[in-house]
Amino acid sequence: MTIKIPKMLVEVTNLNIEQRTKYYSNGQKKYTGSYVSFHPVLNHTSWYENGNMKSEGFYQGLDKRHGKWNFWHSNGHLACTAIYKDKPKDTAILWTFWDEKGNKAHENKYNQIQLSCELGILGELSKFTLDGCSKDLMKKYEEYIFFTRRP
């Protein structure tokens, strides 16, 4: 005797996606993005106080960057790009970096573990130093990659 179990669809209830927009005191848009339980999801865009784009990208699932992410310097020049894929954090992805004048400063494949270890242990990215990147520029790149600021 064979018993057939019917296919079941998972029903998600009480899922609340909140669209947030924040503004600078001068009225300029600072940030827009969607959240589920304080975790970023879907499209996110941020701007500098002068109105130039700061970052743009997509979150697939909770806190997981996916696809192409772009980051800009405050003067409007592209600062760095990366393309996130459905891979674990130990898989390297190509990052391309430009200086504030628009010149390509560095390009290399990095994974999140490698970036975190180098910044945490050395306080800088060794390959950036070899390419002649200044410490100030590396701090900006760190902010773009990890959304953190260090003194």
Backbone bond lengths (Angstrom), bond angles and torsions (degrees), N, CA, C in turn:
res aa  C-N    CA-C-N  psi(-1)  N-CA   C-N-CA  omega(-1)  CA-C   N-CA-C  phi
1 M - - - 1.433 - - 1.529 109.55 -
2 T 1.313 116.50 133.16 1.458 122.26 -179.97 1.515 109.54 -112.04
3 I 1.315 114.27 134.21 1.462 119.31 177.34 1.521 108.36 -110.04
4 K 1.303 116.40 127.00 1.462 120.63 177.28 1.514 108.95 -96.05
5 I 1.320 114.42 127.12 1.459 119.80 176.93 1.529 107.03 -97.04
6 P 1.313 116.51 127.52 1.463 118.64 -178.86 1.531 111.05 -67.42
7 K 1.345 115.50 147.61 1.458 120.35 176.33 1.516 108.51 -68.70
8 M 1.308 113.73 139.26 1.463 118.49 -178.26 1.528 109.66 -115.54
9 L 1.289 115.52 141.20 1.450 121.35 173.91 1.519 108.31 -99.94
10 V 1.312 114.98 135.20 1.455 118.90 178.15 1.521 107.69 -80.71
11 E 1.296 115.60 127.42 1.455 120.64 179.46 1.519 108.48 -106.71
12 V 1.305 115.17 121.38 1.453 120.25 178.93 1.516 107.58 -95.93
13 T 1.318 115.45 123.02 1.457 119.67 178.08 1.522 108.82 -117.80
14 N 1.291 115.42 158.50 1.461 122.12 179.04 1.525 113.01 61.34
15 L 1.325 117.62 27.56 1.452 121.70 175.46 1.519 107.24 -90.85
16 N 1.299 115.95 115.77 1.446 120.86 -175.04 1.524 109.73 -114.75
17 I 1.323 116.98 111.21 1.454 121.54 176.04 1.524 107.21 -95.02
18 E 1.319 114.57 120.94 1.454 120.22 -177.33 1.532 109.78 -108.60
19 Q 1.315 116.37 124.39 1.466 121.67 175.75 1.526 107.75 -90.26
20 R 1.336 116.74 123.91 1.460 120.79 -179.39 1.515 110.83 -116.81
21 T 1.313 115.24 142.62 1.459 121.91 172.75 1.518 107.14 -134.84
22 K 1.327 115.84 130.25 1.457 121.13 177.75 1.525 108.58 -118.58
23 Y 1.336 114.94 152.72 1.460 121.49 -177.57 1.518 110.84 -128.00
24 Y 1.329 115.96 150.67 1.462 121.63 170.90 1.527 108.40 -74.74
25 S 1.313 117.04 165.82 1.471 121.53 -179.49 1.527 111.96 -63.41
26 N 1.356 117.02 -22.03 1.471 119.99 178.47 1.536 112.41 -84.50
27 G 1.341 116.90 3.93 1.461 121.23 178.82 1.516 114.10 91.67
28 Q 1.330 117.96 -10.65 1.463 122.65 178.96 1.530 109.56 -69.64
29 K 1.330 115.86 136.97 1.468 120.40 178.10 1.527 109.32 -63.62
30 K 1.333 116.07 134.01 1.460 122.37 -179.23 1.523 111.50 -102.38
31 Y 1.333 115.84 -39.46 1.446 119.83 -170.82 1.514 110.80 -161.89
32 T 1.321 116.25 144.63 1.457 120.81 170.60 1.533 108.09 -144.22
33 G 1.335 115.99 138.27 1.451 120.26 -179.80 1.517 111.57 -177.63
34 S 1.319 115.96 167.65 1.462 122.42 -179.20 1.520 110.57 -106.53
35 Y 1.328 114.53 148.87 1.462 121.03 -179.05 1.516 110.78 -137.06
36 V 1.334 115.21 148.64 1.457 123.39 169.17 1.519 105.14 -126.79
37 S 1.312 116.22 116.99 1.475 121.48 -179.15 1.526 111.86 49.87
38 F 1.307 116.95 48.82 1.467 124.67 177.27 1.529 113.86 70.53
39 H 1.312 119.40 5.61 1.464 122.88 177.82 1.530 108.89 -102.53
40 P 1.349 117.87 133.35 1.456 119.13 179.06 1.524 112.46 -69.22
41 V 1.331 116.19 138.51 1.464 123.63 175.36 1.528 108.39 -139.96
42 L 1.310 117.01 159.29 1.465 124.20 175.37 1.528 111.88 62.66
43 N 1.336 118.02 -151.51 1.471 122.50 -174.41 1.526 112.28 -77.34
44 H 1.338 115.21 139.76 1.465 122.23 176.75 1.518 108.87 -135.99
45 T 1.327 115.68 135.68 1.455 122.09 179.74 1.519 108.60 -138.00
46 S 1.337 116.09 139.71 1.465 119.93 175.69 1.524 109.31 -133.69
47 W 1.347 114.42 157.08 1.457 122.06 -178.09 1.518 110.04 -131.57
48 Y 1.326 115.27 156.47 1.464 121.04 170.50 1.522 108.08 -80.90
49 E 1.310 115.70 165.43 1.461 120.96 -178.76 1.533 111.99 -62.57
50 N 1.338 116.74 -24.68 1.468 120.31 178.87 1.532 113.00 -80.93
51 G 1.336 117.43 -0.62 1.460 121.93 177.75 1.516 114.84 97.37
52 N 1.331 118.49 -11.08 1.463 121.35 177.90 1.529 110.27 -74.50
53 M 1.332 115.39 148.06 1.466 121.16 178.28 1.521 109.87 -62.11
54 K 1.338 116.23 144.34 1.461 122.24 176.37 1.528 110.37 -110.78
55 S 1.331 116.88 -48.18 1.466 119.99 179.65 1.517 109.97 -154.37
56 E 1.332 113.48 156.88 1.457 119.47 179.10 1.516 108.21 -154.60
57 G 1.340 116.41 129.93 1.447 119.67 179.27 1.518 111.90 -173.84
58 F 1.318 114.69 -177.48 1.461 122.86 -173.56 1.520 109.31 -127.49
59 Y 1.330 116.18 137.62 1.462 122.04 173.62 1.523 108.35 -106.50
60 Q 1.329 115.85 124.10 1.464 121.73 176.19 1.517 106.39 -104.21
61 G 1.293 116.46 112.25 1.454 119.36 -173.88 1.514 109.16 80.50
62 L 1.301 116.53 -169.52 1.456 120.76 -175.86 1.527 111.21 -82.93
63 D 1.322 116.52 119.86 1.472 123.67 174.99 1.530 114.18 61.52
64 K 1.315 119.94 19.55 1.458 121.49 -176.41 1.528 110.00 -112.28
65 R 1.332 116.12 107.67 1.463 120.20 177.71 1.523 109.36 -63.96
66 H 1.327 115.02 144.06 1.464 119.78 -179.45 1.524 109.06 -146.27
67 G 1.326 115.95 144.06 1.460 120.35 177.89 1.516 111.87 75.46
68 K 1.330 115.03 -160.73 1.465 120.15 -175.57 1.525 110.95 -80.43
69 W 1.319 114.65 130.63 1.462 122.37 173.60 1.524 107.84 -115.94
70 N 1.326 115.81 134.59 1.460 122.45 177.26 1.515 109.46 -119.36
71 F 1.324 115.40 143.00 1.461 122.46 176.94 1.523 107.33 -132.93
72 W 1.332 116.56 139.73 1.459 121.40 -177.64 1.516 111.08 -120.26
73 H 1.340 115.43 152.59 1.459 121.51 169.15 1.528 107.58 -74.69
74 S 1.316 117.55 161.12 1.466 121.19 -177.68 1.524 112.86 -63.77
75 N 1.349 117.53 -19.74 1.466 120.31 179.16 1.532 112.75 -84.26
76 G 1.340 117.62 0.47 1.460 121.46 177.33 1.519 114.86 99.32
77 H 1.334 117.80 -12.51 1.466 120.40 177.41 1.527 110.04 -75.86
78 L 1.329 115.87 143.45 1.460 121.45 177.70 1.522 109.49 -61.31
79 A 1.334 117.56 133.26 1.465 122.55 -178.53 1.526 111.41 -100.17
80 C 1.323 117.94 -47.40 1.456 120.20 178.48 1.521 110.89 -163.51
81 T 1.320 114.24 157.17 1.462 121.35 176.57 1.531 108.60 -136.37
82 A 1.297 114.59 152.64 1.465 121.35 174.16 1.514 107.38 -151.74
83 I 1.319 116.07 150.25 1.456 120.64 177.11 1.525 107.84 -118.12
84 Y 1.326 115.04 109.66 1.460 121.61 -179.85 1.527 108.76 -86.96
85 K 1.326 114.66 137.46 1.460 120.48 178.68 1.514 109.41 -122.90
86 D 1.316 115.76 175.61 1.469 120.71 178.63 1.519 109.79 -76.15
87 K 1.318 115.38 68.61 1.459 120.16 -178.74 1.516 108.99 -131.69
88 P 1.312 117.06 157.63 1.459 119.39 177.79 1.529 111.78 -66.96
89 K 1.312 116.02 164.73 1.461 121.56 -176.36 1.522 112.90 -64.90
90 D 1.325 118.48 -15.10 1.456 119.61 -179.88 1.529 112.66 -91.75
91 T 1.333 118.22 4.21 1.460 122.19 177.02 1.518 109.29 -93.80
92 A 1.328 116.41 130.33 1.459 121.24 -176.65 1.524 111.37 -74.11
93 I 1.328 114.98 140.48 1.464 121.50 173.96 1.523 108.07 -124.54
94 L 1.311 116.60 152.73 1.454 121.76 -177.33 1.524 110.72 -77.51
95 W 1.318 116.25 125.92 1.459 123.85 173.51 1.520 107.69 -114.45
96 T 1.322 116.53 135.30 1.460 122.22 174.83 1.520 107.68 -121.82
97 F 1.335 116.23 133.68 1.462 122.21 -176.25 1.528 110.58 -124.65
98 W 1.332 115.84 142.87 1.451 122.74 176.65 1.523 109.27 -125.19
99 D 1.338 116.41 150.57 1.463 119.04 176.12 1.528 109.47 -81.22
100 E 1.322 116.72 -179.41 1.458 120.92 -174.92 1.527 113.70 -71.26
101 K 1.333 116.62 -9.81 1.465 120.53 176.62 1.523 112.05 -95.58
102 G 1.333 116.78 -3.59 1.455 121.28 179.00 1.513 114.38 94.86
103 N 1.341 117.67 6.44 1.463 121.87 178.25 1.523 110.10 -86.34
104 K 1.334 116.26 137.63 1.472 119.78 178.16 1.521 108.28 -63.33
105 A 1.338 116.07 123.56 1.460 121.52 -176.63 1.521 112.57 -101.26
106 H 1.333 116.96 -31.97 1.456 119.35 -174.13 1.525 109.28 -167.88
107 E 1.323 115.65 146.02 1.462 120.83 174.35 1.513 107.50 -147.46
108 N 1.310 116.19 129.90 1.458 120.17 -179.63 1.522 109.45 -166.13
109 K 1.322 116.22 159.07 1.457 120.40 173.59 1.526 108.35 -89.51
110 Y 1.322 114.79 130.45 1.456 121.71 178.02 1.521 108.49 -133.87
111 N 1.326 115.01 152.48 1.458 118.76 167.95 1.522 107.38 -113.09
112 Q 1.323 116.64 163.26 1.459 121.15 -175.34 1.533 111.65 -62.39
113 I 1.310 117.64 -34.72 1.467 121.08 -179.78 1.522 109.74 -66.41
114 Q 1.328 116.64 -46.35 1.461 121.11 179.59 1.522 111.34 -61.76
115 L 1.328 116.73 -45.67 1.456 120.37 179.26 1.527 110.73 -61.48
116 S 1.316 117.31 -44.94 1.463 121.41 -179.13 1.520 111.68 -63.15
117 C 1.325 117.01 -43.58 1.469 120.76 -179.10 1.525 111.30 -65.39
118 E 1.319 117.55 -47.07 1.463 119.81 -179.30 1.519 111.06 -61.48
119 L 1.321 116.88 -44.32 1.460 118.96 -179.30 1.525 111.24 -69.75
120 G 1.328 116.93 -38.18 1.457 120.29 -178.84 1.516 113.58 -72.53
121 I 1.326 117.94 -38.27 1.464 121.93 -176.29 1.531 111.49 -90.24
122 L 1.333 116.13 -51.20 1.466 120.12 -177.23 1.526 113.30 -87.04
123 G 1.331 115.31 -24.25 1.461 119.00 -176.22 1.510 112.52 80.57
124 E 1.318 116.62 4.61 1.468 121.00 178.07 1.520 109.23 -160.13
125 L 1.310 115.36 168.01 1.461 120.89 177.48 1.524 108.00 -96.40
126 S 1.319 117.70 112.72 1.467 121.92 -171.99 1.527 113.29 -58.69
127 K 1.314 118.04 -38.07 1.468 119.93 -178.36 1.528 111.39 -70.04
128 F 1.322 116.95 -26.99 1.466 120.40 176.03 1.526 109.32 -67.85
129 T 1.331 115.76 -41.18 1.459 120.42 179.40 1.519 109.97 -61.80
130 L 1.327 117.28 -41.40 1.463 120.97 178.38 1.521 111.72 -62.28
131 D 1.331 117.33 -31.62 1.463 120.97 178.60 1.527 112.48 -85.10
132 G 1.337 117.03 2.31 1.460 120.25 175.66 1.519 114.90 84.72
133 C 1.330 118.43 16.81 1.462 120.47 178.32 1.522 109.90 -72.19
134 S 1.309 117.13 137.29 1.468 121.53 178.41 1.520 110.44 -73.31
135 K 1.327 115.64 159.77 1.470 120.29 177.86 1.524 110.52 -62.21
136 D 1.335 117.81 -37.35 1.466 120.78 178.67 1.520 111.38 -62.71
137 L 1.325 116.39 -42.23 1.458 120.52 178.96 1.526 110.32 -66.81
138 M 1.334 117.63 -39.03 1.463 120.74 177.56 1.529 111.09 -62.96
139 K 1.338 117.89 -38.06 1.464 120.92 177.74 1.526 110.73 -62.88
140 K 1.334 116.24 -39.02 1.466 119.68 177.66 1.524 110.13 -65.12
141 Y 1.333 116.98 -44.11 1.457 120.06 178.86 1.526 110.73 -61.43
142 E 1.321 116.37 -40.34 1.464 120.61 178.36 1.526 110.31 -60.15
143 E 1.325 116.55 -41.25 1.465 120.29 178.54 1.531 110.39 -62.95
144 Y 1.326 117.58 -41.39 1.461 120.64 179.64 1.530 111.13 -65.39
145 I 1.336 116.17 -43.00 1.462 120.28 -176.21 1.526 111.84 -70.74
146 F 1.350 116.74 -44.72 1.457 120.53 -172.15 1.525 113.69 -112.10
147 F 1.334 118.46 -1.77 1.461 122.50 -177.32 1.533 111.58 56.44
148 T 1.331 115.84 37.76 1.461 120.37 178.70 1.529 109.31 -125.07
149 R 1.308 115.89 159.55 1.460 121.34 176.03 1.509 109.09 -125.79
150 R 1.342 114.58 135.30 1.459 119.62 174.73 1.525 108.05 -120.73
151 P 1.343 116.96 147.47 1.460 119.37 179.71 1.508 112.95 -65.81
